[in-house]
Amino acid sequence: MLNPMPKTFSYRPPTDPWLDILHEDADIVVFNKPSGLLSVPGKDPALFDSLQSRALERFPGAGTIHRLDKDTSGIIVMARHKGAHGHIGKQFEYRQTTKFYIARVWGHVAEDEGLVDLPLATDWENKPRQEVNHARGRASQTRWEVIGREDGATRLKLIPITGRTHQLRVHMKEIGHPILGDEFYATGEALAAADRLQLHAAELGFRHPSGGEPVVFRSEPPF
């Protein structure tokens, strides 16, 4: 049984560094987003501080193409003009990007690799949580590979084939190995095992909007 959703939301985004820039050129900026920072501002003014709002201070006109959950860290690319936004946005839409995440999950995963194929939908009574729902869920697939086994935990490479909200987090919970420190989907020892969600967007590849050459950006997980 998952913990009840909290009735209040305390937002204390990290401020050091203010922006972690992996790459910048005339078309794009690639950031390493820290855990705890929203990708885009929330509706409440108290949730204005975000990667997007910070990026706009330094790169006027920068546009968000894709997002990471607040508690997920790792690579995000932003476009510096409309043409770049459309070029990269279509690659995300048609699943032409390449990406993988690193996660530490609870317990010892017995197999070395596998595929989770479970449809996901919003859990309306516990929004923003998602749930496996075979009646109204959207097709969702995640490939996983074991990188290493630790004492009570397993380090995985997660490759999302689809890009549903909380997909990796729900899929890991459903196979009995919730991501450590996941306040939405882990409980007990799995929740207490880390002081943050142990999920990091470690690699992102796409065709550069100027010339179409493949580019790949990487970021080592901080856990």
DRENRO-732335 format. One line per 8 residues: number of its first residue (from 1); their letters; for each residue x, y, z of N, C-alpha, C, O. Coordinates in pm, 1 decimal. Each point is the difference from the previous one (the first is absolute). Layout:
// DRENRO-732335
NUM> a> X,Y,Z,X,Y,Z,X,Y,Z,X,Y,Z  ...
// end
This chain:
// DRENRO-732335
1> mlnpmpkt> 84.2,-119.8,0.0,-84.2,119.8,0.0,87.8,124.9,0.0,89.0,14.5,83.8  -115.0,75.2,-178.7,77.5,123.2,-7.8,-43.3,98.1,107.1,-112.4,-6.1,49.8  202.5,96.4,-14.7,-33.0,102.8,97.2,-101.6,97.1,-59.4,0.9,22.4,-121.1  -89.0,36.2,203.8,-94.4,100.2,-51.4,73.8,117.2,-61.5,108.9,36.0,44.7  -168.1,23.6,-147.0,60.2,117.9,-61.0,-1.6,115.3,99.7,-101.4,22.7,66.0  212.5,50.6,-54.0,3.3,112.4,94.5,-97.8,109.2,-41.6,-18.7,25.0,-119.0  -44.2,40.5,218.0,-96.9,105.6,-28.4,68.0,134.3,-27.2,-59.2,88.8,-61.3  181.9,-74.8,106.5,76.0,122.5,-26.0,128.7,-35.3,-72.9,50.1,-112.0,10.4
9> fsyrpptd> 1.7,207.5,-83.1,118.5,-21.4,-81.7,103.9,103.7,37.9,-19.5,119.4,-22.7  129.7,-164.7,80.4,107.7,89.9,40.7,106.5,0.4,-109.0,60.3,-103.4,-28.7  -37.4,219.2,-31.7,92.4,9.8,-112.4,123.6,78.0,40.6,-6.2,120.6,23.7  118.8,-190.8,-15.9,127.6,62.6,34.7,103.7,-40.9,-104.8,82.5,-87.8,25.5  -86.2,150.6,-142.1,91.4,-39.9,-107.9,144.9,31.9,33.2,27.4,98.9,67.9  65.6,-181.2,-114.8,142.2,27.0,23.7,44.7,124.4,-75.8,-53.9,31.5,-106.0  150.6,37.5,159.7,46.7,125.1,-61.9,148.2,-1.8,-36.4,49.3,95.8,-59.5  21.7,-200.6,93.1,143.4,-6.5,-28.6,31.8,-131.5,-71.8,-6.5,-106.4,61.6
17> pwldilhe> 40.9,111.9,-191.1,11.0,121.0,-81.9,-137.6,48.5,-46.1,-96.3,-76.6,-3.4  89.1,204.9,-32.0,-126.1,54.8,-49.0,-37.0,-62.8,-134.1,-115.8,-34.9,-22.7  214.5,20.5,-66.2,-16.0,-69.6,-127.4,124.4,-84.7,-24.8,112.1,49.3,12.3  -131.2,-175.9,-47.0,110.0,-90.2,-34.6,-9.5,-23.7,-150.7,-82.7,-78.5,-46.3  168.5,147.3,-29.8,-6.3,-3.0,-146.1,103.0,-98.1,-54.3,119.8,13.4,25.4  -168.1,-112.6,-100.7,88.0,-98.7,-60.9,48.3,42.5,-138.0,110.0,-36.0,-42.1  -193.6,113.5,-28.5,34.3,41.3,-136.7,-87.9,117.4,-39.1,-116.2,7.6,40.0  171.4,83.3,-117.6,-80.0,107.4,-57.4,56.0,39.5,-135.8,121.5,1.5,-19.8
25> dadivvfn> -210.4,30.4,-73.5,38.1,53.7,-129.4,-113.4,90.3,-47.4,-88.3,34.0,78.7  89.2,5.1,-205.0,-99.0,95.0,-50.0,-140.4,-58.6,-7.5,-97.4,74.5,-10.7  85.8,-206.8,16.2,-129.7,-65.4,-18.4,-56.7,-62.5,127.1,-121.5,-0.1,19.6  207.2,-52.6,66.4,-46.9,-77.1,114.8,82.8,31.2,124.0,111.9,50.6,-8.1  -171.1,-82.6,123.4,72.6,-2.0,126.8,-35.2,-132.1,68.3,-117.1,-37.2,7.6  217.7,-32.5,41.6,-21.3,-128.0,67.9,34.7,18.8,147.3,109.9,43.1,34.8  -205.9,-76.4,50.4,14.6,17.9,144.3,5.7,-133.8,72.6,-51.2,-101.3,-47.7  114.1,104.0,162.6,-3.2,-112.2,93.7,-90.0,43.4,115.7,44.5,70.5,90.6
33> kpsgllsv> -171.3,-112.8,-94.0,-96.7,45.2,100.4,21.2,-74.1,132.3,12.4,-122.4,0.7  -8.1,195.4,110.6,12.4,-67.4,129.3,-133.5,-57.7,47.0,-106.4,47.3,-40.2  112.5,-147.2,123.5,-120.3,-50.9,64.5,-59.6,108.6,89.2,72.9,71.1,69.2  -204.4,-58.7,-71.0,-67.2,97.9,84.5,-40.1,127.1,-70.8,-69.6,83.0,58.4  111.4,-65.0,-183.4,-32.6,119.8,-76.4,-102.8,-34.4,-107.8,19.3,-94.2,-76.8  -128.1,170.4,71.3,-99.5,-20.0,-104.7,60.4,30.0,-136.8,87.2,86.1,-12.7  -133.8,-157.5,-89.4,44.5,28.6,-136.1,-60.3,130.4,-50.6,67.8,79.4,-65.3  -195.7,-57.5,95.8,-70.7,121.6,-41.7,-75.9,54.1,120.8,-25.8,-74.8,94.3
41> pgkdpalf> -10.6,203.1,-94.9,-71.0,56.9,115.4,-136.2,-65.6,21.5,-66.0,-42.5,-94.8  25.7,35.3,221.8,-134.4,-44.9,32.1,-97.1,116.5,-4.8,41.0,115.2,-14.9  -170.7,-145.1,27.5,-102.4,104.8,-4.3,6.9,91.6,121.7,-24.0,120.3,-10.8  56.7,-177.0,126.0,14.8,79.1,121.7,125.4,86.3,-10.7,105.3,-51.8,-37.1  -112.2,180.9,67.9,119.2,85.8,-5.0,116.3,-52.4,83.7,116.2,27.6,-30.1  -147.7,-103.5,135.8,105.7,-56.0,84.0,81.3,-106.0,-74.2,107.5,-39.9,45.0  -159.9,-5.1,-158.8,67.1,-102.7,-78.8,60.9,57.2,-127.9,22.6,-73.3,-96.3  4.0,204.1,95.1,53.0,63.0,-120.1,143.9,-42.4,-29.5,37.4,-19.0,-115.7
49> dslqsral> 42.6,4.4,221.2,140.4,-36.1,-18.5,8.8,-137.3,-67.0,-53.9,-98.4,50.5  121.8,93.4,-163.4,8.5,-123.4,-77.3,119.8,8.1,-92.5,62.1,105.6,-13.2  -29.7,-215.6,-50.2,108.6,2.5,-96.9,-33.2,97.2,-112.9,87.3,73.9,-45.6  -212.0,-73.2,0.3,-38.5,89.6,-108.7,13.3,147.2,39.3,55.4,79.7,-75.8  -106.1,-43.3,194.3,7.4,140.4,40.8,144.5,43.2,21.3,35.2,113.7,-31.6  48.6,-201.3,84.3,140.9,33.5,16.7,69.8,12.6,-136.0,81.3,89.9,-21.1  -114.5,-181.5,-70.6,62.3,3.4,-132.5,-33.0,128.8,-73.8,85.1,56.1,-69.1  -209.0,-9.0,83.8,-41.4,121.2,-71.1,74.7,123.9,47.9,15.6,95.9,-75.6
57> erfpgagt> 30.4,-96.9,200.2,77.4,112.7,50.1,131.7,14.3,-75.6,47.1,111.5,-22.8  11.0,-222.0,-15.1,130.3,2.3,-68.0,-13.4,-14.7,-151.4,81.4,52.7,-75.8  -185.4,-125.2,32.3,-18.5,-26.1,-142.8,-141.1,42.6,-39.7,-88.5,-84.6,-13.4  66.4,215.3,-5.7,-133.9,46.6,-37.1,-52.3,-71.7,-124.4,70.5,-14.0,-99.9  -195.1,-30.6,108.4,-60.6,-71.3,-111.8,17.4,-149.7,4.0,-57.9,-69.8,-83.2  136.5,16.9,177.6,19.3,-145.1,8.9,-132.6,-69.3,26.3,-79.1,44.7,83.0  55.6,-153.7,-154.1,-127.7,-69.8,11.9,16.0,-143.9,44.7,90.7,-70.4,-44.5  -179.1,27.3,132.4,1.5,-136.9,50.5,-57.1,-95.1,-104.5,-108.8,24.0,-52.4
65> ihrldkdt> 179.5,-129.9,22.1,-41.9,-99.5,-98.3,-54.2,-124.8,69.6,-96.9,-60.1,-46.4  158.5,22.0,156.0,-41.3,-119.0,74.8,24.1,27.5,147.8,60.5,101.4,35.0  -106.3,-189.1,50.5,8.4,23.8,144.0,50.9,-123.6,73.1,-2.9,-111.6,-51.9  49.2,135.4,173.3,26.6,-105.4,97.0,-83.0,27.6,124.1,-28.7,115.6,31.2  -10.2,-221.3,40.0,-68.0,18.4,128.0,85.2,87.2,91.3,122.4,3.5,-12.9  -186.6,65.9,104.2,71.9,86.5,94.2,113.9,-74.0,68.9,109.8,54.1,13.2  -134.4,-175.3,30.3,98.5,-70.9,80.0,99.1,-81.4,-82.2,92.9,-58.3,55.7  -111.4,53.7,-186.7,95.5,-66.7,-88.8,106.7,100.5,-41.8,-32.1,113.3,-35.9
73> sgiivmar> 156.4,-153.3,40.4,109.9,85.7,-45.3,43.3,-41.9,-139.8,-38.0,-106.1,-49.6  119.7,192.9,-13.7,59.8,-40.7,-125.7,-22.1,94.8,-115.5,-31.2,117.5,19.1  47.7,-169.7,-138.9,14.5,79.4,-121.2,-132.8,51.1,-54.1,-95.2,-76.2,-17.3  90.3,206.2,-9.1,-110.8,65.0,-69.3,58.9,92.5,-106.0,93.1,75.6,27.6  -147.6,-82.0,-149.3,41.8,92.0,-106.1,-110.2,103.2,-21.7,-118.5,-33.5,-0.7  158.4,158.4,-16.8,-92.3,107.6,-35.2,40.9,61.5,-132.7,118.0,2.9,-35.0  -217.4,46.4,-38.6,25.3,64.6,-129.1,12.5,150.3,19.0,-69.3,58.8,83.0  158.4,3.6,-160.4,21.4,144.0,11.3,-80.0,79.0,-102.4,-0.6,123.0,3.0
81> hkgahghi> -66.5,-192.6,-93.1,-86.3,69.6,-96.3,-104.4,-98.9,-53.1,10.9,-120.7,21.4  -111.2,173.5,-90.3,-115.1,-79.6,-43.3,38.6,-114.7,-92.2,-53.7,-110.0,12.4  146.8,134.5,-105.3,40.5,-104.8,-92.8,61.9,-119.3,70.6,-30.2,-114.9,-32.5  117.1,142.4,129.4,63.5,-108.4,75.4,-102.7,-75.6,82.7,6.8,-122.1,13.7  -102.8,197.0,41.7,-104.1,-63.6,80.5,-80.5,-98.8,-84.8,-24.8,-112.6,43.0  -15.9,154.1,-162.7,-77.3,-87.9,-86.3,79.2,-120.8,-45.3,-53.1,-110.9,-5.7  180.2,131.7,-26.6,85.6,-107.9,-48.8,17.4,-109.1,105.2,-16.4,-118.4,-29.5  49.4,158.1,151.0,23.0,-99.2,105.8,-132.2,-53.4,53.5,-11.0,-117.8,33.8
89> gkqfeyrq> -90.4,205.9,-26.3,-130.1,-44.1,49.0,-57.9,-113.9,-82.1,-60.7,-91.6,55.5  78.6,96.2,-186.7,-49.8,-107.6,-85.8,74.2,-130.7,26.7,-58.1,-108.0,-10.0  185.7,118.2,43.9,76.3,-121.2,31.2,-54.1,-67.5,125.9,-8.0,-122.7,7.0  -29.1,203.8,92.6,-62.7,-57.8,119.1,-135.8,-59.2,-35.4,-33.8,-109.8,44.2  -43.9,182.4,-124.0,-134.6,-45.7,-35.0,2.9,-133.7,-74.0,-84.2,-86.4,24.1  180.8,69.7,-113.7,5.7,-121.7,-81.3,99.1,-102.6,55.3,36.9,-94.5,-69.7  5.8,112.9,193.8,87.2,-94.0,70.2,129.7,-23.8,-75.5,46.1,-113.3,-13.1  12.3,223.1,-36.7,125.1,-9.1,-73.3,119.7,38.9,86.4,114.2,-5.2,-45.9
97> ttkfyiar> -139.8,43.7,169.5,109.6,27.5,92.4,46.4,-131.1,63.0,-71.4,-100.3,-3.8  189.4,101.7,60.9,48.2,-113.6,79.0,25.1,49.8,141.9,50.2,110.6,19.8  -85.0,-192.1,77.5,20.6,42.8,137.6,-3.3,-119.7,93.5,-62.4,-102.4,-27.9  131.1,118.8,138.5,-13.6,-98.3,106.9,20.3,67.9,134.7,58.0,108.2,9.8  -107.2,-174.6,92.7,6.8,47.5,137.6,77.9,-101.7,83.2,8.0,-117.8,-35.0  48.7,164.9,144.6,59.9,-87.8,100.3,-86.6,9.5,126.2,-39.3,108.7,42.4  10.9,-224.5,15.8,-81.1,-3.5,122.0,57.4,-101.8,97.5,60.8,-99.3,-39.9  -81.1,125.6,167.3,25.8,-99.8,104.0,-134.3,-42.4,54.6,-79.0,82.7,45.4
105> vwghvaed> 53.6,-212.8,-50.0,-130.1,-51.8,40.9,15.6,-93.0,118.8,108.5,-50.5,28.7  -218.8,29.6,38.6,-2.3,-81.2,121.8,14.1,-148.3,-33.4,-63.9,-50.3,-92.4  148.4,-18.8,168.8,11.9,-144.3,-11.7,94.9,-44.3,-109.9,57.9,81.7,-71.6  -43.2,-213.6,60.0,86.4,-58.9,-101.4,-85.3,-44.6,-118.0,-84.1,-88.9,13.8  105.6,150.3,-129.4,-70.8,-40.3,-121.3,65.5,-127.7,-51.1,120.3,-2.6,-25.9  -199.2,-102.6,11.4,56.1,-131.5,-29.6,53.2,-11.6,-142.7,110.4,-49.9,-21.7  -189.0,95.9,-74.9,42.5,-10.1,-139.6,97.7,112.8,-33.5,12.7,97.1,74.6  55.6,-111.7,-187.7,96.7,102.6,-40.7,-61.9,107.4,-88.1,54.7,109.7,-10.7
113> eglvdlpl> -168.0,-139.1,-52.7,-67.2,97.8,-84.4,-145.4,-41.0,-18.4,-38.3,-113.6,28.3  -41.1,207.2,-75.7,-141.1,-32.5,-20.0,-76.0,116.0,-60.0,55.6,106.7,-26.1  -184.2,-129.8,4.9,-90.2,100.1,-56.1,-126.2,4.8,84.8,-61.6,-103.2,26.9  23.3,223.4,15.1,-127.9,20.1,68.4,-96.8,58.3,-102.6,27.6,103.3,-60.9  -140.4,-170.0,42.6,-101.0,42.7,-97.7,-134.2,6.4,72.9,-76.8,-96.2,-0.5  49.8,210.7,63.0,-121.3,18.3,79.0,-61.4,136.3,-30.2,70.2,100.9,6.6  -199.2,-94.9,-39.4,-63.7,127.6,-34.2,-18.6,88.4,122.5,-29.5,-49.0,109.0  47.0,179.3,-127.4,-6.2,93.8,111.7,-108.6,104.6,-21.5,-27.0,42.7,-112.3
121> atdwenkp> -34.0,-2.9,223.2,-102.0,105.4,-0.8,11.8,78.2,129.6,60.2,-46.7,96.7  -118.8,167.5,-95.1,-0.6,81.3,121.5,-86.4,-65.8,106.9,-111.2,-45.0,-27.7  163.0,40.0,149.2,-76.7,-44.4,116.0,-74.0,122.6,52.0,54.0,75.6,80.8  -177.0,-55.5,-126.5,-71.1,125.4,23.8,-24.4,28.1,147.7,-8.3,116.4,39.1  -3.4,-219.1,43.3,-22.3,21.4,142.9,128.4,37.3,72.8,-3.7,46.6,113.9  116.7,-67.1,-179.6,129.5,29.8,62.5,91.2,75.7,-96.3,121.4,-20.8,-0.6  -179.7,107.9,-80.1,75.9,77.5,-96.4,110.5,80.0,71.0,-28.0,56.6,105.6  151.6,-48.6,-157.1,43.7,-38.2,-134.9,51.6,-141.8,-15.3,64.2,-30.8,-100.5
129> rqevnhar> -90.2,-56.4,196.6,43.5,-138.5,-15.8,-61.6,-62.1,-125.5,-109.5,35.8,-43.5  184.8,-130.0,-12.0,-47.2,-79.4,-113.1,-18.3,-144.4,46.9,51.8,-39.7,104.4  -125.7,-37.4,-182.5,-25.5,-138.8,37.1,-7.2,-87.5,-124.7,-26.8,48.6,-109.9  50.8,-177.2,128.3,-23.4,-96.1,-107.7,-150.0,-18.3,-14.0,-68.9,-31.4,97.1  19.2,50.9,-217.3,-143.6,-10.7,-23.4,-21.0,-59.9,-139.0,24.2,65.5,-101.4  -69.7,-191.6,98.2,-15.0,-71.0,-126.5,-124.5,43.8,-75.7,-12.6,-28.5,-119.1  -79.5,97.0,185.7,-122.8,43.2,-67.4,18.0,132.8,-73.5,-44.8,14.8,-113.7  110.5,81.9,178.6,11.8,131.7,-61.4,143.2,51.1,-10.4,22.9,114.3,-39.5
137> grasqtrw> 72.5,-198.1,74.4,139.9,43.1,-4.2,56.0,6.6,-140.9,-48.5,-67.2,-91.0  151.7,149.5,74.4,70.4,12.2,-127.6,118.7,-96.3,-0.1,66.0,-19.9,102.0  -40.6,-39.0,-218.2,110.0,-95.5,-12.7,129.8,62.2,49.2,31.9,113.7,-34.9  43.3,-188.3,116.2,123.1,51.5,60.7,101.3,-113.6,10.8,-30.4,-106.8,53.1  151.2,131.2,-104.2,103.4,-103.4,3.5,132.6,57.8,47.9,39.8,110.1,-38.1  27.1,-187.7,122.7,130.9,37.5,53.2,93.7,-119.2,-6.9,-32.2,-107.0,51.5  147.5,124.0,-114.2,103.9,-103.2,5.5,93.6,30.2,117.1,24.6,116.0,33.0  26.4,-220.7,28.2,93.0,19.1,110.2,116.0,-98.2,-9.8,-14.8,-111.1,-50.8
145> evigredg> 130.5,154.2,100.5,119.7,-83.2,2.9,68.9,20.3,133.8,11.0,112.9,47.9  35.0,-220.4,12.2,73.2,9.7,126.7,141.3,49.5,-26.6,71.1,-55.0,-84.0  -30.9,159.0,156.0,136.3,52.2,-5.2,82.7,-57.9,114.3,116.9,-34.2,-17.8  -178.0,23.8,133.8,71.6,-53.3,115.3,-95.6,-32.2,112.6,-107.1,59.7,10.8  145.9,-154.1,73.2,-79.9,-39.1,115.9,73.1,41.4,126.2,119.4,-25.8,15.3  -191.3,89.7,74.4,57.3,50.9,123.5,-65.5,-70.5,118.1,-81.8,-90.2,-18.1  117.4,130.8,136.1,-58.4,-56.9,120.7,-141.7,52.9,15.8,-19.2,112.4,46.4  -80.6,-192.4,-84.6,-138.9,39.5,13.9,-54.4,85.1,-112.2,-114.7,44.3,6.0
153> atrlklip> 194.8,-20.5,-108.3,-46.1,84.4,-110.6,63.0,-46.6,-130.9,98.6,-73.6,0.2  -156.7,117.3,-111.7,52.3,-31.2,-132.9,6.0,128.1,-81.7,-93.4,80.1,0.4  203.3,-62.4,-69.6,15.4,115.8,-88.8,-40.2,-42.4,-141.1,51.7,-97.7,-54.2  -144.8,173.0,-3.7,-55.4,-34.4,-129.7,21.0,110.0,-103.0,6.9,118.4,32.9  3.1,-160.6,-157.6,-12.1,89.2,-115.1,-142.8,-14.3,-50.9,-43.0,-110.3,-33.7  -30.6,220.9,28.0,-140.1,-2.0,-41.4,-14.0,72.6,-133.2,44.4,113.8,-15.3  -106.4,-181.0,-80.0,-17.0,55.0,-134.2,-149.5,9.7,-29.7,-63.3,-101.1,-30.4  6.3,220.5,38.6,-143.1,13.3,-27.6,-28.2,-5.0,-150.4,54.4,78.9,-77.3
161> itgrthql> -139.5,-172.0,37.7,-40.8,-7.7,-140.3,-111.1,102.2,-25.9,-2.9,65.1,-104.4  -86.7,-52.6,199.6,-101.5,104.6,-2.1,37.9,103.9,105.3,96.8,-18.8,73.7  -172.2,127.5,-66.3,35.7,107.9,92.2,-116.9,46.2,83.7,-35.2,117.9,-3.3  -25.9,-208.2,78.4,-115.0,35.2,82.9,44.3,63.3,131.7,112.5,-20.7,45.6  -202.2,97.6,14.1,26.1,61.1,130.6,30.9,-106.9,104.3,-75.2,-96.3,15.3  186.0,113.7,56.1,42.0,-90.7,107.9,20.3,-144.0,-48.2,-2.5,-93.3,80.3  22.4,75.2,-210.6,7.1,-136.0,-54.2,104.1,-87.4,68.8,-31.2,-110.9,43.5  154.1,159.4,-33.3,106.1,-81.3,58.6,-29.3,-30.9,145.8,25.7,-110.7,47.4
169> rvhmkeig> -78.7,207.5,22.3,-27.3,-15.8,142.8,-109.7,-104.3,24.1,13.2,-84.9,88.1  -119.4,91.5,-165.1,-109.6,-95.9,17.0,41.9,-139.7,-45.5,-29.3,-98.9,67.1  97.6,91.2,-180.4,41.7,-130.7,-50.0,93.3,-71.1,97.2,-10.5,-121.3,18.3  101.2,195.1,43.9,89.1,-64.7,96.6,-78.6,-47.5,122.9,25.2,-108.7,52.1  -118.8,189.3,-7.1,-83.5,-42.9,112.8,-77.1,-127.7,-34.9,-11.4,-90.7,82.5  -40.8,84.4,-203.8,-84.4,-111.6,-40.0,76.3,-131.2,-10.9,-59.6,-106.7,14.6  190.4,111.9,-39.9,76.3,-124.7,-5.0,62.9,-32.1,135.7,82.9,-90.2,11.9  -123.8,166.0,89.9,43.2,-29.4,136.5,130.7,63.5,41.3,57.9,-38.1,101.8
177> hpilgdef> -9.7,135.8,-180.1,128.0,64.8,30.7,-14.3,151.5,-12.7,53.1,59.1,-94.1  -124.5,4.9,187.8,-17.0,146.0,-8.3,133.0,72.3,4.9,96.0,-48.0,60.2  -91.1,163.6,-123.8,121.1,80.4,1.5,21.3,56.1,140.6,-93.6,50.4,62.1  214.2,-59.3,-13.5,30.7,46.7,134.9,-32.4,148.0,15.0,26.6,80.3,-89.5  -85.1,-45.2,205.2,-29.9,139.3,29.0,-118.9,57.1,-74.3,-18.5,121.7,-1.4  -63.7,-207.0,-61.2,-114.4,47.8,-78.0,-118.8,27.2,91.5,-65.1,-93.2,47.3  36.9,221.3,-22.3,-106.3,37.5,92.8,-138.8,-37.4,-49.9,-92.7,-10.7,80.2  76.0,-9.5,-209.6,-130.0,-34.5,-55.9,-25.7,-150.0,-2.6,-112.7,-44.5,21.6
185> yatgeala> 218.2,-34.5,-48.4,-23.4,-141.2,-28.9,79.4,-97.9,85.8,-14.8,-121.1,-16.4  97.6,169.8,106.6,73.7,-87.9,90.7,-53.1,16.9,141.6,-53.9,105.1,34.7  69.0,-207.4,45.5,-43.0,3.8,140.2,108.2,-62.1,87.3,93.4,-62.8,-49.9  -107.1,81.0,180.6,85.9,-68.6,96.1,147.7,19.3,-26.4,46.5,112.1,-20.6  27.1,-222.0,21.4,145.2,5.4,-14.6,42.9,53.0,-136.2,101.9,68.1,-10.6  -178.4,-98.6,-93.4,34.2,47.9,-134.4,-7.9,151.9,-6.8,82.1,63.3,-66.4  -178.8,-4.9,133.7,-12.8,145.2,3.7,109.6,61.8,84.9,56.8,103.0,-36.3  -27.1,-165.6,149.0,98.4,55.4,93.5,144.0,-22.7,-43.0,91.3,57.2,59.5
193> aadrlqlh> -68.9,-138.9,-161.0,135.4,-38.6,-38.4,78.1,112.4,-67.7,121.8,-10.7,-14.2  -188.3,117.9,-27.7,69.2,111.4,-65.6,-71.8,129.5,32.9,-121.0,1.2,22.4  196.8,108.6,-19.7,-59.4,129.5,33.7,-51.2,74.8,-122.4,-41.9,115.3,9.9  45.6,-181.7,-126.0,-56.0,56.4,-123.0,-37.4,-116.3,-91.3,43.0,-113.4,21.4  -122.6,142.3,-122.1,-32.8,-100.1,-100.3,126.6,-39.2,-75.3,67.5,85.2,-57.8  -35.7,-214.2,58.7,123.1,-47.1,-63.0,-23.9,-31.7,-148.0,10.8,-114.6,-43.5  -43.2,218.9,-31.5,-27.7,-11.9,-143.1,65.1,118.1,-71.1,-20.0,115.4,37.7  98.7,-146.2,-141.8,79.5,104.0,-66.9,-1.8,-22.2,-150.6,29.9,-109.3,-48.0
201> aaelgfrh> -65.7,215.0,-26.6,4.7,-4.5,-146.6,145.5,14.6,-43.2,54.5,110.4,0.0  8.0,-221.8,-36.6,144.9,-4.0,-16.2,48.1,24.8,-142.1,114.3,41.3,-19.6  -199.1,-65.5,-80.0,43.4,19.8,-137.9,-117.1,41.4,-87.2,-111.1,-51.1,14.5  137.4,144.8,-106.0,-100.0,44.5,-96.5,69.0,26.0,-133.1,98.9,72.8,-8.0  -154.3,-134.9,-97.1,54.1,18.3,-133.4,-108.7,43.3,-97.2,-114.6,-43.7,10.1  151.6,130.0,-104.2,-94.5,47.2,-101.2,79.4,59.1,-115.9,122.5,10.1,7.3  -191.1,28.6,-113.1,64.8,65.6,-112.4,1.7,150.9,24.0,-103.3,59.6,30.5  219.5,1.1,-44.2,12.7,142.6,25.3,-79.7,79.0,-103.2,1.5,-33.9,-118.4
209> psggepvv> -71.3,139.0,162.0,-82.9,76.2,-94.6,78.2,70.1,-110.1,-58.1,35.1,-102.7  187.2,-13.7,120.7,83.1,58.3,-106.3,81.7,-110.9,-66.3,103.8,-42.0,51.3  -152.4,-3.6,-164.9,73.2,-102.3,-74.8,-48.0,-141.4,21.0,27.2,-87.2,-82.5  -97.9,62.4,190.8,-55.8,-133.2,22.1,97.2,-105.4,46.8,-33.4,-118.4,-0.3  153.7,157.9,40.7,97.2,-98.2,48.0,-42.1,-56.3,136.0,-50.8,74.2,84.1  71.3,-204.3,-61.5,-33.8,-58.1,130.3,89.8,57.4,110.3,121.2,12.4,-17.6  -181.9,22.1,130.3,73.8,44.6,117.7,-48.8,-80.3,119.7,-116.6,-39.0,6.2  205.1,14.7,87.6,-33.0,-75.8,120.1,57.2,73.3,119.7,116.6,39.6,-0.6
217> frseppf> -198.7,-21.5,103.8,42.8,66.2,122.9,-15.7,-98.3,115.7,-97.0,-75.4,6.7  193.7,78.0,83.2,1.7,-95.4,112.2,21.0,73.7,132.4,62.0,106.1,5.4  -115.0,-165.1,99.2,16.2,54.4,134.6,5.2,-115.1,98.3,-89.0,-85.1,1.1  191.8,81.5,81.0,13.2,-105.8,99.1,-98.7,21.7,116.1,-16.5,112.8,46.3  -47.9,-218.2,0.1,-92.7,15.9,112.8,74.1,39.0,127.5,111.1,-47.7,23.4  -170.2,133.1,58.8,64.2,43.7,123.7,-23.0,-97.0,116.1,12.2,38.6,116.2  -45.1,-162.7,-146.8,-22.0,-99.8,105.7,60.0,-132.9,-40.4,-8.0,-96.9,75.6
// end
